[in-house]
């Protein structure tokens, strides 16, 4: 049996991971919305919070997704995992603004934490990565 998505206040790792990726610049708003639609289509309607339907049509500033969600989701990522996420952004886009670490350190973190790339590829399987 497939696990239920983690999309609610006290169990928000899935939406937290997706919003972290959006706000950190790993994915675009359109890619985030594609992830939302994937979740809506994949799970039973009773497992999908109503806010996801609003996010599917959202076209405003990315910070505003929290207003739609209604709470600040928690991805439960460790600091080194977050640094590895920046490594994915560097590999995808080359230059990433407002990173708390250097590009070199982000790439090292990604190499040391390959599970982060595995999760990214699982969550965003529709994004073609060539690394």
N, C-alpha and C positions, 0 to 999 in steps of 0.2 A: 504494500500500500504506500502510495506517495505521501510525503509529509505535507502538512498544511503550510501555506506561506506565512512568514513572520512579518505581519503588517499592522499590528495593533500596538497601542501604547506600551504595555509591559512586555511585549514580545515583537520587537520591530527590526530585527536584524536584516531582513531582506530589503525593506523599504529604506532602512538606514544605509545599507551598502549602496543602493542605487542613488540615493540623494547625495551621499558622500562623493560618489563618482561624478555626479552632475556638478556639484559645487566646487570640486577640486579641478574641474576642467578636463576630466578623462573622457566624458561623453557630452554630446550636444543635447539641447532640449529636445530635439526631434528623436534622438536615440533614446533618451529617457522615456519619452512618450511611447516609443515602440516597445520598450521593456514593459511599461504599464499595460499596454494592449496584450502583450504576450502573457502577462499574469492573469489579466481578465479572461482571456480565452482558454488558459490552461486549467484553471481551478473551478470548482463548483461555485455557483453564485453566492452561497452562504459563507464561503471562505474569503470572499472579496469585499473589503470595506467600500462603502459608497464613495469615499473620497477619490478612489482610483478612477472612477468614471469621470469625475471633474478634472483630474490630472490628464486624462487622455485628450482633452480639448484645450488644455492650458497653453497660452501663448504669451505670457507676460515675462517679467524678470524672473530669473531662476530662483532667487532668494524667496520669492513669493510662494514657492511650492509648500513651504511650511504652513502658510496660512490656509492652503487648501487641505493639507493633511490634518491640521488641527493640533499637532504636537510635534516636538522635535524627536524624530526617530533616532535610535541608537544602534549603530552597526556593530558595536562591541569590538572594533578593530584595535589592535595594539598599535603603539606608535610606529614600530618597525613595519607593520602591515600598511599603515598609511603612507609611509615613505616609499614602500614598494609600489603602491598605487601611483604615486608621482612618477615612478620609473616607467610605468605603462604609458602615462601621459607623455613623457619625454620621447619614448619610442614611437608613439603615434604621431606626435605633432612637432617634435624637435624642440621648440621653445615653449616653455610654460611660465606664465607670469605668476607672481605672488607665491612661489613655493617657499616653504620654510627651510628647505635644504637645497644644496647645489644639485644640478643635474647629475653630476658624477655620483654623488652619494645616493641619489634616488635610484640610479641604475644598479649600484652595488646592492642596495636594499632589495631590489627586485630579484637580483640573482640569488640572494640569500634566502628569499621567501617565495619560492616558486608556487606555493599554494595560493598566493594572492592572484597570480596570473591564471591559474586553473579556475578559481572562483569567478574571476572577471569573464573568462571565456564561457563558463557555464551560464552565468547570468545574462550575458550579452552575446549569445551564440550567433546572432544575426550580424555582428560586427566582424568583418574579415580582418584578422591580424596576420601579418606576415612575419611574425617573430615567435 
